[in-house]
Amino acid sequence: MNYYAVFDVGGSAIKYSLMDSEGHFFEKNSVTTPKDGIDSFINVIDSVVKELQNSCVLSGVTLSLPGAVDVESGFIKGTTAIPYIHGPNIKELIQERTALPVELENDANCAGLAEGWIGAAKGINDYICIVIGTGIGGALVLDKKVRRGSNLFGGEFGYMILEDYLNQPIGETWSSLAATWGLVKQVAKRKNMDPYMLDGLTVFNMADEGDLEVQDEIDKFIKRLAVGIYNLQYIIDPEKILIGGAISKREGFIDRINEKLKVMKPNEHCVDIQIHPCKFGNDSNLVGALYHFLQRNQNLLTNKPC
């Protein structure tokens, strides 16, 4: 059995785990994401790798990262909450420090890969994984391969323009209206509140307590999600559409979207569009990062037992 140091890098924390080639977890922990620059970041990764090597011979290091990750070059394009990862070659820096094979992948793509490997899309050739959080991201998988696009923006479903585009240059995107932060902003506007005094959980609690205005905004939010999903079905026509993110675990959430999709059929001959929950929650990026490494490094795999 081979063992790997697997990292999920976020704006506030870096989750990490020792995993084997079948996706089993042996150790799991997290550290605070450094704020002061790339040197501190590399030091943290190297320190964790050395810690794991005290009990196990590692076959590689793999990371889930935000941004437009170029898996070939090792550079990360775009902008994220971790500015210093954009510019240096992260892959080369970690390889030089750890003397181990290293792979990088975008966090949403990792979530999608996890589902296709041992999750809700196992055995499916073509599927979409939509991740709803502060924004909307996701992964587009066709013929069991992540499609990144020529500019590495494949799966960035949240950039779709949804409303109010006639009287302004761009209009409102799917993320701005149908991500969790979009819902919070709409509720805050309706209630004349500071959006920074709210979050998604508070908004749903207000609805549960009988606030009719908030209930109405949540209904609009669900419909906007359904519209985006409807469009993606007819653009890509995948075998399966999966929904992830913390909000997807809320009881009845996916059922409500499916109810909207059911009544949106123009006629009886149209596709029955239905979404399904992702299997993995907070561990999805770790599982997917590992699978990404395994896909790209079959020739490096040798048995190195702990």
C-alpha positions as a printed NumPy array, in Angstrom:
array([[  0.   ,   0.   ,   0.   ],
       [  1.208,   3.524,  -0.812],
       [  0.739,   6.564,   1.418],
       [  0.393,  10.269,   0.619],
       [  0.403,  13.647,   2.314],
       [ -2.83 ,  15.303,   1.168],
       [ -3.662,  18.988,   1.701],
       [ -6.795,  21.102,   1.278],
       [ -5.704,  24.743,   1.268],
       [ -8.298,  27.351,   2.208],
       [ -8.175,  31.032,   3.024],
       [ -8.21 ,  30.51 ,   6.783],
       [ -7.027,  26.924,   7.313],
       [ -5.026,  24.167,   5.657],
       [ -6.532,  20.756,   6.291],
       [ -4.245,  17.796,   5.838],
       [ -4.294,  14.034,   6.099],
       [ -2.236,  10.897,   5.657],
       [ -4.12 ,   8.736,   3.153],
       [ -3.571,   5.506,   1.299],
       [ -4.19 ,   4.804,  -2.373],
       [ -7.714,   3.54 ,  -1.658],
       [ -8.821,   6.819,  -0.073],
       [ -8.621,   5.782,   3.57 ],
       [ -7.72 ,   8.378,   6.207],
       [ -5.083,   7.562,   8.824],
       [ -4.331,  10.967,  10.322],
       [ -6.249,  14.196,   9.945],
       [ -5.583,  17.679,  11.263],
       [ -5.392,  21.325,  10.258],
       [ -3.169,  24.374,  10.641],
       [ -3.803,  28.07 ,  10.142],
       [ -3.1  ,  29.315,   6.627],
       [ -0.099,  31.67 ,   6.785],
       [ -0.846,  35.305,   6.   ],
       [  2.674,  36.631,   5.47 ],
       [  3.764,  35.008,   2.22 ],
       [  4.882,  32.053,   0.171],
       [  7.926,  31.195,   2.301],
       [  5.771,  30.604,   5.365],
       [  3.339,  28.572,   3.29 ],
       [  6.077,  26.268,   1.977],
       [  7.456,  25.944,   5.51 ],
       [  4.059,  24.788,   6.779],
       [  3.653,  22.203,   3.999],
       [  7.193,  20.904,   4.521],
       [  6.723,  20.728,   8.294],
       [  3.572,  18.619,   7.938],
       [  5.229,  16.333,   5.393],
       [  8.157,  15.744,   7.759],
       [  5.738,  15.069,  10.62 ],
       [  3.944,  12.401,   8.559],
       [  7.254,  10.912,   7.449],
       [  8.096,  10.132,  11.065],
       [  5.625,   7.244,  10.887],
       [  5.366,   6.445,   7.202],
       [  7.27 ,   6.42 ,   3.91 ],
       [  5.389,   8.791,   1.591],
       [  4.912,   8.257,  -2.142],
       [  3.898,  11.843,  -2.854],
       [  2.3  ,  15.142,  -1.883],
       [ -0.933,  16.435,  -3.373],
       [ -2.842,  19.673,  -2.79 ],
       [ -6.313,  21.056,  -3.382],
       [ -6.03 ,  24.818,  -3.919],
       [ -8.278,  27.759,  -4.832],
       [ -7.795,  29.6  ,  -8.103],
       [ -7.195,  28.627, -11.725],
       [ -4.683,  25.852, -11.125],
       [ -2.537,  24.871, -14.116],
       [ -1.901,  21.221, -13.306],
       [  0.803,  20.958, -15.965],
       [  2.949,  23.975, -15.137],
       [  2.333,  24.274, -11.398],
       [  1.295,  27.934, -11.565],
       [ -2.   ,  29.235, -10.149],
       [ -3.763,  31.942, -12.138],
       [ -6.642,  34.22 , -11.202],
       [ -7.176,  35.808,  -7.783],
       [ -8.093,  34.25 ,  -4.451],
       [ -8.106,  34.984,  -0.726],
       [ -4.46 ,  33.827,  -0.641],
       [ -2.687,  36.356,  -2.897],
       [  0.831,  34.946,  -2.522],
       [  0.005,  31.645,  -4.248],
       [ -0.388,  33.541,  -7.532],
       [  2.975,  34.066,  -9.192],
       [  5.444,  31.472,  -7.896],
       [  5.511,  27.904,  -9.153],
       [  3.953,  26.177,  -6.154],
       [  4.521,  22.691,  -7.518],
       [  8.251,  23.178,  -8.059],
       [  8.765,  24.878,  -4.699],
       [  7.155,  22.01 ,  -2.774],
       [  8.967,  19.371,  -4.832],
       [ 12.314,  21.031,  -4.185],
       [ 11.656,  21.269,  -0.445],
       [ 10.189,  17.788,   0.112],
       [ 12.028,  15.799,  -2.595],
       [  8.708,  14.069,  -3.366],
       [  6.403,  14.012,  -6.409],
       [  3.818,  16.801,  -6.109],
       [  0.479,  17.467,  -7.811],
       [ -1.946,  20.398,  -7.571],
       [ -5.607,  20.736,  -8.535],
       [ -8.362,  23.309,  -8.165],
       [-10.534,  22.738,  -5.079],
       [-13.853,  22.482,  -6.946],
       [-12.322,  20.057,  -9.435],
       [-11.102,  17.986,  -6.497],
       [-14.659,  17.826,  -5.154],
       [-15.833,  16.577,  -8.531],
       [-13.046,  14.01 ,  -8.818],
       [-13.863,  12.626,  -5.365],
       [-17.459,  11.978,  -6.394],
       [-16.446,  10.234,  -9.609],
       [-13.883,   8.035,  -7.893],
       [-15.704,   6.639,  -4.851],
       [-18.683,   8.974,  -4.452],
       [-22.115,   9.712,  -5.863],
       [-20.887,   9.731,  -9.485],
       [-18.939,   6.466,  -9.339],
       [-19.324,   4.672, -12.665],
       [-20.736,   7.795, -14.394],
       [-18.959,   9.067, -17.521],
       [-20.443,  12.586, -17.788],
       [-21.475,  14.601, -14.76 ],
       [-21.484,  18.056, -13.208],
       [-20.609,  18.818,  -9.61 ],
       [-21.935,  22.202,  -8.425],
       [-20.51 ,  23.557,  -5.176],
       [-22.583,  26.265,  -3.464],
       [-20.827,  28.46 ,  -0.926],
       [-20.005,  32.162,  -0.798],
       [-19.951,  31.834,  -4.584],
       [-20.839,  29.024,  -6.979],
       [-18.098,  26.878,  -8.442],
       [-17.893,  23.343,  -9.604],
       [-16.433,  20.718, -11.843],
       [-17.335,  19.59 , -15.34 ],
       [-16.425,  15.944, -15.937],
       [-16.836,  14.416, -19.4  ],
       [-15.651,  10.916, -20.304],
       [-14.48 ,  10.697, -16.665],
       [-12.027,  13.559, -17.217],
       [-12.16 ,  17.055, -15.699],
       [-12.597,  19.64 , -18.446],
       [-10.609,  22.695, -17.403],
       [-11.029,  24.791, -20.565],
       [ -8.508,  26.855, -22.523],
       [ -8.397,  29.533, -19.806],
       [ -8.778,  27.108, -16.867],
       [-12.298,  28.383, -16.187],
       [-14.159,  25.189, -17.035],
       [-16.7  ,  24.53 , -14.296],
       [-16.909,  28.14 , -13.15 ],
       [-20.689,  28.   , -13.438],
       [-21.175,  30.958, -11.115],
       [-20.082,  33.392, -13.826],
       [-23.242,  32.71 , -15.859],
       [-25.256,  35.913, -16.251],
       [-28.736,  35.323, -14.9  ],
       [-30.676,  38.586, -14.519],
       [-30.655,  42.398, -14.987],
       [-28.356,  42.362, -18.021],
       [-30.385,  44.676, -20.274],
       [-29.755,  47.91 , -18.409],
       [-26.177,  47.338, -17.233],
       [-22.976,  46.066, -18.854],
       [-22.918,  42.648, -17.207],
       [-25.882,  42.073, -14.937],
       [-26.276,  39.707, -12.011],
       [-24.425,  36.403, -12.167],
       [-25.535,  33.047, -10.819],
       [-23.071,  33.481,  -7.947],
       [-24.261,  36.971,  -7.088],
       [-27.879,  35.831,  -6.825],
       [-27.912,  32.127,  -6.017],
       [-24.851,  31.529,  -3.839],
       [-25.237,  31.709,  -0.068],
       [-23.861,  35.253,   0.038],
       [-26.257,  36.225,  -2.753],
       [-29.189,  35.017,  -0.668],
       [-27.897,  36.923,   2.366],
       [-27.629,  40.139,   0.328],
       [-31.147,  39.786,  -1.056],
       [-32.587,  39.214,   2.414],
       [-30.622,  42.135,   3.854],
       [-31.911,  44.413,   1.096],
       [-35.492,  43.266,   1.662],
       [-35.215,  43.707,   5.45 ],
       [-33.152,  46.917,   5.294],
       [-30.348,  45.253,   7.266],
       [-26.567,  45.199,   7.089],
       [-25.703,  41.998,   5.155],
       [-22.593,  41.545,   7.297],
       [-24.867,  41.043,  10.294],
       [-26.36 ,  37.949,   8.623],
       [-25.224,  34.579,   7.358],
       [-26.937,  31.675,   5.618],
       [-27.853,  29.86 ,   8.823],
       [-29.421,  33.006,  10.304],
       [-31.455,  33.584,   7.156],
       [-32.898,  30.063,   7.176],
       [-33.616,  30.348,  10.895],
       [-35.579,  33.545,  10.208],
       [-37.622,  31.676,   7.609],
       [-38.214,  28.755,   9.978],
       [-39.494,  31.207,  12.586],
       [-42.169,  32.415,  10.168],
       [-40.68 ,  35.51 ,   8.491],
       [-42.73 ,  35.684,   5.279],
       [-40.376,  38.111,   3.525],
       [-37.392,  35.85 ,   4.122],
       [-39.408,  32.821,   3.029],
       [-40.184,  34.64 ,  -0.211],
       [-36.495,  35.448,  -0.796],
       [-35.515,  31.834,  -0.165],
       [-38.134,  30.712,  -2.682],
       [-36.604,  33.081,  -5.262],
       [-33.16 ,  31.766,  -4.34 ],
       [-34.298,  28.175,  -4.957],
       [-35.834,  29.15 ,  -8.308],
       [-32.621,  30.9  ,  -9.397],
       [-30.643,  27.791,  -8.553],
       [-33.101,  25.695, -10.538],
       [-32.836,  28.001, -13.573],
       [-29.045,  27.719, -13.629],
       [-29.235,  23.949, -13.3  ],
       [-31.834,  23.769, -16.068],
       [-29.542,  25.741, -18.388],
       [-26.546,  23.538, -17.612],
       [-28.569,  20.386, -18.3  ],
       [-29.479,  21.59 , -21.768],
       [-26.013,  22.957, -22.571],
       [-24.028,  19.897, -21.442],
       [-26.656,  17.162, -21.042],
       [-24.773,  15.222, -18.354],
       [-25.861,  11.873, -16.964],
       [-25.926,  13.278, -13.436],
       [-25.849,  16.634, -11.656],
       [-24.527,  16.736,  -8.102],
       [-24.853,  19.507,  -5.541],
       [-22.317,  20.104,  -2.766],
       [-21.428,  22.744,  -0.218],
       [-22.614,  23.169,   3.359],
       [-26.082,  24.367,   2.349],
       [-26.703,  21.167,   0.375],
       [-26.839,  19.246,   3.668],
       [-29.832,  21.249,   4.866],
       [-32.9  ,  19.042,   5.202],
       [-35.269,  19.453,   2.264],
       [-32.946,  21.759,   0.295],
       [-32.307,  19.445,  -2.656],
       [-35.931,  18.289,  -2.676],
       [-37.084,  21.9  ,  -3.071],
       [-34.801,  22.443,  -6.058],
       [-36.028,  19.221,  -7.652],
       [-39.631,  20.349,  -7.15 ],
       [-38.861,  23.554,  -9.062],
       [-37.122,  21.61 , -11.837],
       [-40.073,  19.256, -12.153],
       [-42.529,  22.039, -12.95 ],
       [-40.116,  23.801, -15.346],
       [-40.51 ,  21.152, -18.083],
       [-41.814,  22.916, -21.218],
       [-43.5  ,  19.714, -22.39 ],
       [-43.705,  16.013, -21.63 ],
       [-40.939,  15.154, -24.101],
       [-38.297,  17.213, -22.3  ],
       [-35.625,  15.785, -20.023],
       [-36.555,  15.005, -16.437],
       [-33.901,  17.076, -14.683],
       [-33.012,  15.967, -11.179],
       [-30.109,  16.792,  -8.894],
       [-28.439,  14.571,  -6.317],
       [-26.382,  15.316,  -3.204],
       [-22.623,  14.849,  -3.172],
       [-21.453,  11.993,  -0.983],
       [-18.494,  13.77 ,   0.543],
       [-18.698,  16.834,   2.745],
       [-15.679,  18.538,   4.257],
       [-13.394,  15.727,   3.103],
       [-14.227,  15.991,  -0.605],
       [-11.225,  18.141,  -1.541],
       [ -8.822,  15.805,   0.237],
       [-10.258,  12.709,  -1.457],
       [-10.266,  14.397,  -4.858],
       [ -6.719,  15.742,  -4.504],
       [ -5.523,  12.218,  -3.786],
       [ -7.337,  10.797,  -6.802],
       [ -5.886,  13.529,  -9.001],
       [ -2.398,  12.476,  -7.899],
       [ -3.15 ,   8.82 ,  -8.596],
       [ -4.462,   9.629, -12.066],
       [ -1.322,  11.536, -13.012],
       [  1.29 ,   9.31 , -11.388],
       [  0.471,   5.697, -12.095],
       [  4.083,   5.11 , -13.139],
       [  5.366,   6.323,  -9.755],
       [  3.332,   3.978,  -7.614],
       [  5.362,   1.393,  -5.732],
       [  4.491,  -0.39 ,  -2.538],
       [  6.017,   1.404,   0.443],
       [  4.453,   0.123,   3.653],
       [  4.373,   2.083,   6.883]])
